[in-house]
Amino acid sequence: MVDTFSLLLTHGLILLACWRLLGRNDLDDESGGETRDLLGRPRETRDRHDA
């Protein structure tokens, strides 16, 4: 039988993560994306018509 504590703990952590994600200011930001990659380098921009 599955332990009740493990179910409450995992579901509580998932609920906490969702609560923190919903509280972020950039959640509803539609500015068009980041201009830098994860390492802080400027992203290369390509025109969509050149493809």
C-alpha distance matrix in Angstrom:
0.0 3.8 6.4 9.0 11.7 11.2 11.3 14.3 16.0 16.1 17.1 19.5 21.1 21.6 23.2 25.4 26.5 27.5 29.3 31.2 32.2 33.5 35.6 37.5 41.2 41.5 38.9 41.7 44.4 46.1 48.8 48.5 46.4 46.9 50.2 48.8 46.1 43.3 45.8 48.4 50.8 52.5 51.3 53.7 54.6 55.6 57.4 55.6 59.0 59.6 56.9
3.8 0.0 3.8 6.3 8.7 7.7 7.7 10.9 12.3 12.3 13.5 15.9 17.3 17.9 19.6 21.7 22.8 23.9 25.7 27.5 28.5 29.9 32.0 33.8 37.5 37.9 35.3 38.2 40.8 42.7 45.3 45.1 42.9 43.3 46.7 45.2 42.7 39.8 42.4 44.8 47.3 49.0 47.8 50.4 51.3 52.4 54.3 52.6 56.0 56.7 54.0
6.4 3.8 0.0 3.8 5.4 5.5 6.7 8.9 10.2 11.2 12.7 14.3 15.9 17.2 18.6 20.2 21.8 23.2 24.5 26.3 27.7 29.1 30.8 32.8 36.6 37.2 34.9 37.9 40.5 42.6 45.1 45.2 42.9 43.2 46.5 45.0 42.6 39.6 42.0 44.3 47.1 48.9 47.9 50.7 51.7 53.1 55.0 53.5 57.1 57.7 55.3
9.0 6.3 3.8 0.0 3.8 5.5 5.2 6.2 8.5 10.1 10.7 11.9 14.2 15.5 16.2 18.0 20.0 21.1 22.1 24.1 25.8 26.8 28.4 30.7 34.4 35.3 33.0 35.8 38.6 40.8 43.5 43.8 41.8 42.1 45.6 44.3 42.1 39.2 41.8 43.8 46.7 48.3 47.4 50.3 51.1 52.6 54.3 52.9 56.4 57.3 55.0
11.7 8.7 5.4 3.8 0.0 3.8 5.4 5.1 5.9 8.6 9.9 10.2 12.1 14.2 15.0 16.0 18.2 19.8 20.6 22.2 24.2 25.5 26.7 28.9 32.6 33.7 31.6 34.6 37.3 39.7 42.1 42.6 40.4 40.5 43.8 42.4 40.2 37.1 39.5 41.5 44.5 46.3 45.7 48.7 49.7 51.4 53.3 52.1 55.7 56.5 54.3
11.2 7.7 5.5 5.5 3.8 0.0 3.8 5.5 5.1 6.1 8.5 9.7 10.6 12.3 14.1 15.2 16.6 18.4 19.8 21.1 22.7 24.4 25.9 27.7 31.5 32.1 30.0 33.1 35.6 37.9 40.2 40.3 38.0 38.1 41.3 39.8 37.5 34.4 36.8 39.0 41.9 43.7 42.9 45.8 46.9 48.5 50.5 49.2 52.8 53.5 51.2
11.3 7.7 6.7 5.2 5.4 3.8 0.0 3.8 5.5 5.4 6.0 8.2 10.0 10.7 12.0 14.0 15.5 16.6 18.1 20.0 21.2 22.5 24.4 26.4 30.1 30.7 28.3 31.2 33.9 36.0 38.6 38.8 36.7 37.1 40.6 39.4 37.1 34.4 37.0 39.1 41.8 43.4 42.4 45.2 45.9 47.4 49.2 47.7 51.2 52.1 49.8
14.3 10.9 8.9 6.2 5.1 5.5 3.8 0.0 3.8 5.7 5.3 5.7 8.5 9.9 10.2 11.8 14.1 15.2 16.0 18.0 19.8 20.8 22.3 24.6 28.3 29.3 27.1 29.9 32.7 35.1 37.7 38.2 36.3 36.7 40.1 39.0 37.1 34.3 36.9 38.7 41.7 43.1 42.4 45.3 46.0 47.7 49.5 48.1 51.7 52.7 50.7
16.0 12.3 10.2 8.5 5.9 5.1 5.5 3.8 0.0 3.8 5.6 5.1 6.2 8.7 9.8 10.4 12.3 14.3 15.1 16.4 18.4 20.0 21.2 23.1 26.9 27.8 25.9 29.0 31.6 34.1 36.4 36.8 34.6 34.6 37.9 36.6 34.5 31.5 34.0 35.9 38.9 40.6 40.0 43.1 44.1 45.9 47.9 46.8 50.5 51.2 49.2
16.1 12.3 11.2 10.1 8.6 6.1 5.4 5.7 3.8 0.0 3.8 5.4 5.2 6.3 8.6 9.8 10.7 12.5 14.2 15.5 16.6 18.5 20.2 21.8 25.6 26.1 23.9 27.1 29.5 31.7 34.1 34.3 32.0 32.2 35.5 34.2 32.0 29.1 31.8 33.7 36.6 38.2 37.4 40.3 41.2 42.8 44.8 43.6 47.2 47.9 45.8
17.1 13.5 12.7 10.7 9.9 8.5 6.0 5.3 5.6 3.8 0.0 3.8 5.4 5.0 6.1 8.5 9.8 10.5 12.2 14.2 15.3 16.5 18.5 20.5 24.2 24.8 22.3 25.2 28.0 30.2 32.8 33.2 31.2 31.8 35.3 34.4 32.5 29.9 32.8 34.5 37.3 38.5 37.6 40.4 41.0 42.6 44.2 42.9 46.5 47.5 45.4
19.5 15.9 14.3 11.9 10.2 9.7 8.2 5.7 5.1 5.4 3.8 0.0 3.8 5.4 5.0 6.1 8.6 9.9 10.4 12.3 14.2 15.3 16.6 18.9 22.6 23.7 21.6 24.5 27.3 29.9 32.3 33.1 31.1 31.5 35.0 34.0 32.3 29.6 32.4 33.8 36.9 38.2 37.6 40.6 41.3 43.2 44.9 43.8 47.4 48.5 46.7
21.1 17.3 15.9 14.2 12.1 10.6 10.0 8.5 6.2 5.2 5.4 3.8 0.0 3.8 5.4 5.0 6.2 8.6 9.7 10.6 12.3 14.2 15.4 17.1 20.9 21.7 19.9 23.1 25.5 28.1 30.2 30.8 28.6 28.6 32.0 30.8 29.0 26.1 28.8 30.4 33.4 34.9 34.4 37.5 38.3 40.3 42.2 41.3 45.0 45.9 44.1
21.6 17.9 17.2 15.5 14.2 12.3 10.7 9.9 8.7 6.3 5.0 5.4 3.8 0.0 3.8 5.4 5.1 6.2 8.6 10.0 10.6 12.4 14.4 15.9 19.6 20.0 17.7 20.8 23.3 25.6 28.1 28.4 26.4 26.8 30.3 29.4 27.6 25.1 28.1 29.6 32.4 33.6 32.7 35.6 36.2 37.9 39.7 38.5 42.2 43.2 41.3
23.2 19.6 18.6 16.2 15.0 14.1 12.0 10.2 9.8 8.6 6.1 5.0 5.4 3.8 0.0 3.8 5.4 5.1 6.1 8.6 9.9 10.6 12.5 14.8 18.4 19.4 16.9 19.7 22.6 25.1 27.7 28.5 26.8 27.5 31.1 30.6 29.2 26.9 29.9 31.0 33.9 34.9 34.1 37.1 37.4 39.2 40.7 39.5 43.2 44.4 42.7
25.4 21.7 20.2 18.0 16.0 15.2 14.0 11.8 10.4 9.8 8.5 6.1 5.0 5.4 3.8 0.0 3.8 5.5 5.0 6.2 8.6 10.0 10.8 12.9 16.6 17.9 16.2 19.2 21.8 24.6 26.9 27.9 26.0 26.3 29.7 28.9 27.7 25.2 28.0 28.9 32.1 33.2 32.8 36.0 36.6 38.7 40.4 39.6 43.3 44.4 43.0
26.5 22.8 21.8 20.0 18.2 16.6 15.5 14.1 12.3 10.7 9.8 8.6 6.2 5.1 5.4 3.8 0.0 3.8 5.4 5.2 6.2 8.7 10.0 11.2 15.0 15.6 13.8 17.1 19.3 22.0 24.1 24.8 22.7 22.9 26.4 25.5 24.1 21.7 24.6 25.7 28.7 29.8 29.3 32.4 33.0 35.1 36.9 36.1 39.8 40.8 39.3
27.5 23.9 23.2 21.1 19.8 18.4 16.6 15.2 14.3 12.5 10.5 9.9 8.6 6.2 5.1 5.5 3.8 0.0 3.8 5.5 5.1 6.1 8.7 10.3 13.8 14.4 11.9 14.8 17.5 20.0 22.6 23.4 21.8 22.6 26.2 25.9 24.8 22.8 26.1 26.8 29.6 30.3 29.4 32.4 32.5 34.4 35.8 34.8 38.4 39.8 38.3
29.3 25.7 24.5 22.1 20.6 19.8 18.1 16.0 15.1 14.2 12.2 10.4 9.7 8.6 6.1 5.0 5.4 3.8 0.0 3.8 5.5 5.3 6.4 9.2 12.6 14.2 12.1 14.7 17.6 20.5 23.0 24.4 23.0 23.7 27.2 27.0 26.3 24.4 27.5 27.8 30.8 31.4 30.9 34.0 34.2 36.2 37.6 36.8 40.4 41.9 40.6
31.2 27.5 26.3 24.1 22.2 21.1 20.0 18.0 16.4 15.5 14.2 12.3 10.6 10.0 8.6 6.2 5.2 5.5 3.8 0.0 3.8 5.5 5.2 6.7 10.5 12.0 10.7 13.9 16.1 19.3 21.2 22.6 20.9 21.1 24.5 24.0 23.4 21.3 24.2 24.5 27.6 28.4 28.2 31.5 31.8 34.2 35.8 35.3 39.0 40.2 39.2
32.2 28.5 27.7 25.8 24.2 22.7 21.2 19.8 18.4 16.6 15.3 14.2 12.3 10.6 9.9 8.6 6.2 5.1 5.5 3.8 0.0 3.8 5.4 5.5 9.1 9.6 7.7 11.1 13.3 16.1 18.3 19.4 17.7 18.2 21.8 21.6 20.9 19.2 22.4 22.7 25.5 26.0 25.4 28.5 28.7 30.9 32.4 31.7 35.4 36.7 35.6
33.5 29.9 29.1 26.8 25.5 24.4 22.5 20.8 20.0 18.5 16.5 15.3 14.2 12.4 10.6 10.0 8.7 6.1 5.3 5.5 3.8 0.0 3.8 5.6 8.4 9.6 7.0 9.5 12.5 15.4 18.0 19.5 18.5 19.6 23.3 23.6 23.3 22.0 25.3 25.2 28.0 28.0 27.3 30.3 30.0 32.1 33.2 32.4 35.9 37.6 36.6
35.6 32.0 30.8 28.4 26.7 25.9 24.4 22.3 21.2 20.2 18.5 16.6 15.4 14.4 12.5 10.8 10.0 8.7 6.4 5.2 5.4 3.8 0.0 3.8 6.5 9.0 7.9 10.2 12.6 16.1 18.1 20.2 19.1 19.8 23.1 23.4 23.5 22.1 25.1 24.6 27.6 27.7 27.6 30.8 30.7 33.0 34.2 33.8 37.4 39.0 38.3
37.5 33.8 32.8 30.7 28.9 27.7 26.4 24.6 23.1 21.8 20.5 18.9 17.1 15.9 14.8 12.9 11.2 10.3 9.2 6.7 5.5 5.6 3.8 0.0 3.8 5.6 5.6 8.5 10.0 13.5 15.1 17.0 15.7 16.1 19.4 19.7 19.9 18.7 21.6 21.0 23.9 23.9 23.9 27.1 27.1 29.6 31.0 30.8 34.4 35.8 35.3
41.2 37.5 36.6 34.4 32.6 31.5 30.1 28.3 26.9 25.6 24.2 22.6 20.9 19.6 18.4 16.6 15.0 13.8 12.6 10.5 9.1 8.4 6.5 3.8 0.0 3.8 5.5 6.9 7.6 11.4 12.5 15.1 14.4 14.9 17.9 18.7 19.7 19.1 21.9 20.6 23.3 22.8 22.9 26.1 25.7 28.3 29.4 29.5 32.9 34.5 34.4
41.5 37.9 37.2 35.3 33.7 32.1 30.7 29.3 27.8 26.1 24.8 23.7 21.7 20.0 19.4 17.9 15.6 14.4 14.2 12.0 9.6 9.6 9.0 5.6 3.8 0.0 3.8 5.5 5.0 8.4 9.5 11.7 10.7 11.4 14.6 15.7 16.6 16.3 19.3 18.1 20.5 19.8 19.5 22.6 22.1 24.7 25.8 25.8 29.3 30.8 30.6
38.9 35.3 34.9 33.0 31.6 30.0 28.3 27.1 25.9 23.9 22.3 21.6 19.9 17.7 16.9 16.2 13.8 11.9 12.1 10.7 7.7 7.0 7.9 5.6 5.5 3.8 0.0 3.8 5.7 8.6 11.0 12.6 11.8 13.3 16.9 18.0 18.3 18.0 21.3 20.6 22.8 22.2 21.4 24.2 23.5 25.6 26.6 26.0 29.5 31.3 30.7
41.7 38.2 37.9 35.8 34.6 33.1 31.2 29.9 29.0 27.1 25.2 24.5 23.1 20.8 19.7 19.2 17.1 14.8 14.7 13.9 11.1 9.5 10.2 8.5 6.9 5.5 3.8 0.0 3.8 6.4 9.3 11.5 11.9 14.1 17.4 19.2 20.1 20.3 23.7 22.5 24.4 23.2 22.2 24.6 23.5 25.3 25.8 25.2 28.4 30.5 30.2
44.4 40.8 40.5 38.6 37.3 35.6 33.9 32.7 31.6 29.5 28.0 27.3 25.5 23.3 22.6 21.8 19.3 17.5 17.6 16.1 13.3 12.5 12.6 10.0 7.6 5.0 5.7 3.8 0.0 3.8 5.7 8.3 8.9 11.0 14.1 16.2 17.5 18.3 21.4 19.8 21.4 19.9 19.1 21.5 20.3 22.4 22.9 22.7 25.9 27.9 27.9
46.1 42.7 42.6 40.8 39.7 37.9 36.0 35.1 34.1 31.7 30.2 29.9 28.1 25.6 25.1 24.6 22.0 20.0 20.5 19.3 16.1 15.4 16.1 13.5 11.4 8.4 8.6 6.4 3.8 0.0 3.8 5.5 7.4 10.5 13.2 15.9 17.3 18.8 21.9 20.3 21.2 19.2 17.9 19.7 18.0 19.6 19.8 19.3 22.5 24.7 24.7
48.8 45.3 45.1 43.5 42.1 40.2 38.6 37.7 36.4 34.1 32.8 32.3 30.2 28.1 27.7 26.9 24.1 22.6 23.0 21.2 18.3 18.0 18.1 15.1 12.5 9.5 11.0 9.3 5.7 3.8 0.0 3.8 6.0 8.4 10.4 13.5 15.6 17.5 20.2 18.1 18.8 16.4 15.5 17.3 15.6 17.6 17.9 18.2 21.2 23.2 23.7
48.5 45.1 45.2 43.8 42.6 40.3 38.8 38.2 36.8 34.3 33.2 33.1 30.8 28.4 28.5 27.9 24.8 23.4 24.4 22.6 19.4 19.5 20.2 17.0 15.1 11.7 12.6 11.5 8.3 5.5 3.8 0.0 3.8 7.0 8.9 12.1 13.8 16.1 18.9 17.1 17.2 14.7 13.0 14.4 12.5 14.2 14.6 14.7 17.9 19.7 20.0
46.4 42.9 42.9 41.8 40.4 38.0 36.7 36.3 34.6 32.0 31.2 31.1 28.6 26.4 26.8 26.0 22.7 21.8 23.0 20.9 17.7 18.5 19.1 15.7 14.4 10.7 11.8 11.9 8.9 7.4 6.0 3.8 0.0 3.7 6.6 9.0 10.3 12.4 15.3 13.9 14.3 12.3 10.6 12.8 11.7 14.0 15.3 15.6 19.1 20.3 20.3
46.9 43.3 43.2 42.1 40.5 38.1 37.1 36.7 34.6 32.2 31.8 31.5 28.6 26.8 27.5 26.3 22.9 22.6 23.7 21.1 18.2 19.6 19.8 16.1 14.9 11.4 13.3 14.1 11.0 10.5 8.4 7.0 3.7 0.0 3.8 5.5 7.2 9.4 11.9 10.2 10.8 9.2 8.2 11.2 11.2 14.2 16.2 17.1 20.7 21.3 21.4
50.2 46.7 46.5 45.6 43.8 41.3 40.6 40.1 37.9 35.5 35.3 35.0 32.0 30.3 31.1 29.7 26.4 26.2 27.2 24.5 21.8 23.3 23.1 19.4 17.9 14.6 16.9 17.4 14.1 13.2 10.4 8.9 6.6 3.8 0.0 3.8 6.9 10.1 11.5 9.0 8.6 6.0 5.7 8.6 8.9 12.4 14.7 16.4 19.7 19.9 20.5
48.8 45.2 45.0 44.3 42.4 39.8 39.4 39.0 36.6 34.2 34.4 34.0 30.8 29.4 30.6 28.9 25.5 25.9 27.0 24.0 21.6 23.6 23.4 19.7 18.7 15.7 18.0 19.2 16.2 15.9 13.5 12.1 9.0 5.5 3.8 0.0 3.8 6.8 7.7 5.4 5.3 4.4 5.1 8.8 10.5 14.1 17.0 18.7 22.0 21.7 22.0
46.1 42.7 42.6 42.1 40.2 37.5 37.1 37.1 34.5 32.0 32.5 32.3 29.0 27.6 29.2 27.7 24.1 24.8 26.3 23.4 20.9 23.3 23.5 19.9 19.7 16.6 18.3 20.1 17.5 17.3 15.6 13.8 10.3 7.2 6.9 3.8 0.0 3.8 5.5 5.4 5.6 6.4 6.0 9.4 11.7 14.7 17.9 19.2 22.7 22.1 21.8
43.3 39.8 39.6 39.2 37.1 34.4 34.4 34.3 31.5 29.1 29.9 29.6 26.1 25.1 26.9 25.2 21.7 22.8 24.4 21.3 19.2 22.0 22.1 18.7 19.1 16.3 18.0 20.3 18.3 18.8 17.5 16.1 12.4 9.4 10.1 6.8 3.8 0.0 3.8 5.6 7.5 9.6 9.7 13.1 15.5 18.4 21.6 22.6 26.1 25.5 24.9
45.8 42.4 42.0 41.8 39.5 36.8 37.0 36.9 34.0 31.8 32.8 32.4 28.8 28.1 29.9 28.0 24.6 26.1 27.5 24.2 22.4 25.3 25.1 21.6 21.9 19.3 21.3 23.7 21.4 21.9 20.2 18.9 15.3 11.9 11.5 7.7 5.5 3.8 0.0 3.8 5.7 9.0 10.2 13.3 16.3 19.4 22.8 24.3 27.6 26.6 26.3
48.4 44.8 44.3 43.8 41.5 39.0 39.1 38.7 35.9 33.7 34.5 33.8 30.4 29.6 31.0 28.9 25.7 26.8 27.8 24.5 22.7 25.2 24.6 21.0 20.6 18.1 20.6 22.5 19.8 20.3 18.1 17.1 13.9 10.2 9.0 5.4 5.4 5.6 3.8 0.0 3.8 6.5 8.8 12.3 15.0 18.4 21.6 23.5 26.7 25.9 26.1
50.8 47.3 47.1 46.7 44.5 41.9 41.8 41.7 38.9 36.6 37.3 36.9 33.4 32.4 33.9 32.1 28.7 29.6 30.8 27.6 25.5 28.0 27.6 23.9 23.3 20.5 22.8 24.4 21.4 21.2 18.8 17.2 14.3 10.8 8.6 5.3 5.6 7.5 5.7 3.8 0.0 3.8 6.3 9.2 12.3 15.7 19.1 21.2 24.2 23.1 23.5
52.5 49.0 48.9 48.3 46.3 43.7 43.4 43.1 40.6 38.2 38.5 38.2 34.9 33.6 34.9 33.2 29.8 30.3 31.4 28.4 26.0 28.0 27.7 23.9 22.8 19.8 22.2 23.2 19.9 19.2 16.4 14.7 12.3 9.2 6.0 4.4 6.4 9.6 9.0 6.5 3.8 0.0 3.8 6.5 9.1 12.7 15.8 18.2 21.1 20.2 21.0
51.3 47.8 47.9 47.4 45.7 42.9 42.4 42.4 40.0 37.4 37.6 37.6 34.4 32.7 34.1 32.8 29.3 29.4 30.9 28.2 25.4 27.3 27.6 23.9 22.9 19.5 21.4 22.2 19.1 17.9 15.5 13.0 10.6 8.2 5.7 5.1 6.0 9.7 10.2 8.8 6.3 3.8 0.0 3.8 6.2 9.6 12.9 14.9 18.0 17.2 17.6
53.7 50.4 50.7 50.3 48.7 45.8 45.2 45.3 43.1 40.3 40.4 40.6 37.5 35.6 37.1 36.0 32.4 32.4 34.0 31.5 28.5 30.3 30.8 27.1 26.1 22.6 24.2 24.6 21.5 19.7 17.3 14.4 12.8 11.2 8.6 8.8 9.4 13.1 13.3 12.3 9.2 6.5 3.8 0.0 3.8 6.6 10.1 12.5 15.2 13.9 14.6
54.6 51.3 51.7 51.1 49.7 46.9 45.9 46.0 44.1 41.2 41.0 41.3 38.3 36.2 37.4 36.6 33.0 32.5 34.2 31.8 28.7 30.0 30.7 27.1 25.7 22.1 23.5 23.5 20.3 18.0 15.6 12.5 11.7 11.2 8.9 10.5 11.7 15.5 16.3 15.0 12.3 9.1 6.2 3.8 0.0 3.8 6.8 9.3 12.1 11.4 12.5
55.6 52.4 53.1 52.6 51.4 48.5 47.4 47.7 45.9 42.8 42.6 43.2 40.3 37.9 39.2 38.7 35.1 34.4 36.2 34.2 30.9 32.1 33.0 29.6 28.3 24.7 25.6 25.3 22.4 19.6 17.6 14.2 14.0 14.2 12.4 14.1 14.7 18.4 19.4 18.4 15.7 12.7 9.6 6.6 3.8 0.0 3.8 6.2 8.6 7.7 8.8
57.4 54.3 55.0 54.3 53.3 50.5 49.2 49.5 47.9 44.8 44.2 44.9 42.2 39.7 40.7 40.4 36.9 35.8 37.6 35.8 32.4 33.2 34.2 31.0 29.4 25.8 26.6 25.8 22.9 19.8 17.9 14.6 15.3 16.2 14.7 17.0 17.9 21.6 22.8 21.6 19.1 15.8 12.9 10.1 6.8 3.8 0.0 3.8 5.4 5.7 7.7
55.6 52.6 53.5 52.9 52.1 49.2 47.7 48.1 46.8 43.6 42.9 43.8 41.3 38.5 39.5 39.6 36.1 34.8 36.8 35.3 31.7 32.4 33.8 30.8 29.5 25.8 26.0 25.2 22.7 19.3 18.2 14.7 15.6 17.1 16.4 18.7 19.2 22.6 24.3 23.5 21.2 18.2 14.9 12.5 9.3 6.2 3.8 0.0 3.8 5.5 6.0
59.0 56.0 57.1 56.4 55.7 52.8 51.2 51.7 50.5 47.2 46.5 47.4 45.0 42.2 43.2 43.3 39.8 38.4 40.4 39.0 35.4 35.9 37.4 34.4 32.9 29.3 29.5 28.4 25.9 22.5 21.2 17.9 19.1 20.7 19.7 22.0 22.7 26.1 27.6 26.7 24.2 21.1 18.0 15.2 12.1 8.6 5.4 3.8 0.0 3.8 5.5
59.6 56.7 57.7 57.3 56.5 53.5 52.1 52.7 51.2 47.9 47.5 48.5 45.9 43.2 44.4 44.4 40.8 39.8 41.9 40.2 36.7 37.6 39.0 35.8 34.5 30.8 31.3 30.5 27.9 24.7 23.2 19.7 20.3 21.3 19.9 21.7 22.1 25.5 26.6 25.9 23.1 20.2 17.2 13.9 11.4 7.7 5.7 5.5 3.8 0.0 3.8
56.9 54.0 55.3 55.0 54.3 51.2 49.8 50.7 49.2 45.8 45.4 46.7 44.1 41.3 42.7 43.0 39.3 38.3 40.6 39.2 35.6 36.6 38.3 35.3 34.4 30.6 30.7 30.2 27.9 24.7 23.7 20.0 20.3 21.4 20.5 22.0 21.8 24.9 26.3 26.1 23.5 21.0 17.6 14.6 12.5 8.8 7.7 6.0 5.5 3.8 0.0
